[in-house]
Amino acid sequence: MVTTRQVRLAQRPTGLPDADTWSVTTDELPAPGDGWFVVAVDHISLDPAMRGWLDDVPSYLPPVQLGAVMRAQGTGTVTDSRHPDFPVGAAVTGTFGVTEYALSDGTGVRRIDTDVAGAATWLGALGMTGLTAYHGLYEVGALSAGDTVVISAAAGAVGSVAGQIARAAGATVIGIAGGPEKCAWLRELGFDHAIDYKNENVLRRLRELAPGGIDIYFDNVGGEILDAALANLRRGARVVLCGAIASYNDQAPPPGPRRYMSLLVNRARMQGFLVFDYPEKDAAALEALAGLAADGRLIARETVVDGAVDDFGPTLLRLFRGENTGKLVLRIA
Ligand SMILES: NC(=O)c1ccc[n+]([C@@H]2O[C@H](COP(=O)([O-])OP(=O)(O)OC[C@H]3O[C@@H](n4cnc5c(N)ncnc54)[C@H](OP(=O)(O)O)[C@@H]3O)[C@@H](O)[C@H]2O)c1
């Protein structure tokens, strides 16, 4: 028997989540039965998608139920086990929830090697984040050398990995991010250009930096930045719909993309995808990402917040204020 603090959904938020959204309980986990094991969670992933899981609307995953432990990916160490593949001491990653300890039967859990990369990186560039960037670019964007690729939220988790993958593939890469520090970091990573959307006219800058037009727009943001990209497509362009963080806390649906007729004019397509859509290609993608990291072409960065599970709610808000560079992770003391 082990005691664990857990963050639960207390109330569905309107707009940004706040303190009333969450409750923290102290619960006892039963000892693991046959085929089960206990994980002491050490890192919890913060994801913009979490905001969507709080709404009681049909989506690609069921909404988190009121009173349930908040869904979250994490890493941790097995502390008690009756499962042959997950012995005590194994480092693992999986969807353990916002909790100190989790009971698991191994479904969706992978072992990780923390000598190869730190736990936070297994949640970021070498985990779901990296897979999202990789599959989005190759499966949806049909990335190839010579493409001009534009990426929004480019200094975030998915965006920073996507830009480096595209660069390594021989594309010209333009990142869009908020503020001069983030843009300077993108240039350090090897992005050809960076646009500070908080201080520059994105539509005009795209026209200057990509006079021949954009081949791939990897959209993490939606809204006005999507419109600016649509206004600058090249014939045959691919708009990769990865996310739309600019509207996740809106109380009404966002206005439609005003420039969508550019898809017709340029015989372009816009396609959404989920990171889970290509399971048969995950292993090869993770190998490719590890290869890029090993030869220095993929720099994995994380913003690690030290705290307790109780800090989950305020930490999540950092994503919506742009207070992260690279992958945002909560490290449990
Ligand atoms: N399709 C999938 O399977 C999948 C999987 C994972 C993630 N995603 C999506 O990918 C996107 C990025 O996720 P992530 O985990 O990598 O998060 P992230 O980019 O690390 O963090 C979010 C970033 O978004 C930017 N941002 C926040 N509000 C904004 C606004 N109103 N307008 C413009 N930019 C804003 C902020 O950067 P600035 O400082 O630059 O504003 C912030 O740092 C999200 O849309 C997420 O939902 C999709």
The ligand as a MOL file (V3000), in Angstrom:
LIG
                    3D

  0  0  0     0  0            999 V3000
M  V30 BEGIN CTAB
M  V30 COUNTS 48 52 0 0 0
M  V30 BEGIN ATOM
M  V30 1 N -1.7460 16.9870 -33.2790 0
M  V30 2 C -1.1200 16.4080 -32.2620 0
M  V30 3 O -1.1100 15.1780 -32.0980 0
M  V30 4 C -0.4020 17.2720 -31.2650 0
M  V30 5 C 0.4710 16.7120 -30.3170 0
M  V30 6 C 1.1580 17.5770 -29.4580 0
M  V30 7 C 0.9290 18.9540 -29.5290 0
M  V30 8 N 0.0440 19.4300 -30.4370 0 CHG=1
M  V30 9 C -0.2040 20.8660 -30.5740 0
M  V30 10 O 1.0330 21.4650 -30.9040 0
M  V30 11 C 1.0400 22.8090 -30.4260 0
M  V30 12 C 2.3110 23.0270 -29.6060 0
M  V30 13 O 2.2590 22.1780 -28.4650 0
M  V30 14 P 3.5330 22.0750 -27.5100 0
M  V30 15 O 3.2760 20.9970 -26.5500 0
M  V30 16 O 4.7470 22.0480 -28.3260 0 CHG=-1
M  V30 17 O 3.4410 23.4550 -26.7280 0
M  V30 18 P 4.5370 24.6100 -26.7350 0
M  V30 19 O 4.6770 25.0870 -28.1380 0
M  V30 20 O 5.7420 24.1480 -26.0200 0
M  V30 21 O 3.8740 25.7310 -25.8360 0
M  V30 22 C 2.8800 26.5200 -26.3100 0
M  V30 23 C 3.4630 27.8060 -26.9470 0
M  V30 24 O 2.4280 28.3990 -27.7220 0
M  V30 25 C 2.6630 29.7720 -27.8250 0
M  V30 26 N 1.3930 30.4840 -27.6400 0
M  V30 27 C 0.5860 30.4540 -26.5520 0
M  V30 28 N -0.4990 31.2130 -26.7530 0
M  V30 29 C -0.3700 31.7260 -28.0110 0
M  V30 30 C -1.1720 32.5950 -28.8080 0
M  V30 31 N -2.3300 33.0880 -28.3510 0
M  V30 32 N -0.7320 32.9250 -30.0480 0
M  V30 33 C 0.4400 32.4460 -30.5270 0
M  V30 34 N 1.2400 31.6180 -29.8100 0
M  V30 35 C 0.8330 31.2670 -28.5700 0
M  V30 36 C 3.6610 30.1590 -26.7360 0
M  V30 37 O 4.8790 30.5310 -27.3680 0
M  V30 38 P 5.1870 32.0750 -27.7540 0
M  V30 39 O 5.9390 32.6470 -26.6210 0
M  V30 40 O 5.9480 31.9530 -29.0150 0
M  V30 41 O 3.8380 32.7430 -27.9220 0
M  V30 42 C 3.8490 28.8820 -25.9450 0
M  V30 43 O 5.1500 28.7190 -25.4760 0
M  V30 44 C -0.2450 22.9990 -29.6410 0
M  V30 45 O -1.2080 23.6010 -30.4760 0
M  V30 46 C -0.6460 21.5690 -29.3140 0
M  V30 47 O -2.0220 21.4520 -29.0740 0
M  V30 48 C -0.6150 18.6170 -31.3060 0
M  V30 END ATOM
M  V30 BEGIN BOND
M  V30 1 1 1 2
M  V30 2 2 2 3
M  V30 3 1 2 4
M  V30 4 1 4 5
M  V30 5 2 4 48
M  V30 6 2 5 6
M  V30 7 1 6 7
M  V30 8 2 7 8
M  V30 9 1 8 9
M  V30 10 1 8 48
M  V30 11 1 9 10
M  V30 12 1 9 46
M  V30 13 1 10 11
M  V30 14 1 11 12
M  V30 15 1 11 44
M  V30 16 1 12 13
M  V30 17 1 13 14
M  V30 18 2 14 15
M  V30 19 1 14 16
M  V30 20 1 14 17
M  V30 21 1 17 18
M  V30 22 2 18 19
M  V30 23 1 18 20
M  V30 24 1 18 21
M  V30 25 1 21 22
M  V30 26 1 22 23
M  V30 27 1 23 24
M  V30 28 1 23 42
M  V30 29 1 24 25
M  V30 30 1 25 26
M  V30 31 1 25 36
M  V30 32 1 26 27
M  V30 33 1 26 35
M  V30 34 2 27 28
M  V30 35 1 28 29
M  V30 36 1 29 30
M  V30 37 2 29 35
M  V30 38 1 30 31
M  V30 39 2 30 32
M  V30 40 1 32 33
M  V30 41 2 33 34
M  V30 42 1 34 35
M  V30 43 1 36 37
M  V30 44 1 36 42
M  V30 45 1 37 38
M  V30 46 2 38 39
M  V30 47 1 38 40
M  V30 48 1 38 41
M  V30 49 1 42 43
M  V30 50 1 44 45
M  V30 51 1 44 46
M  V30 52 1 46 47
M  V30 END BOND
M  V30 END CTAB
M  END
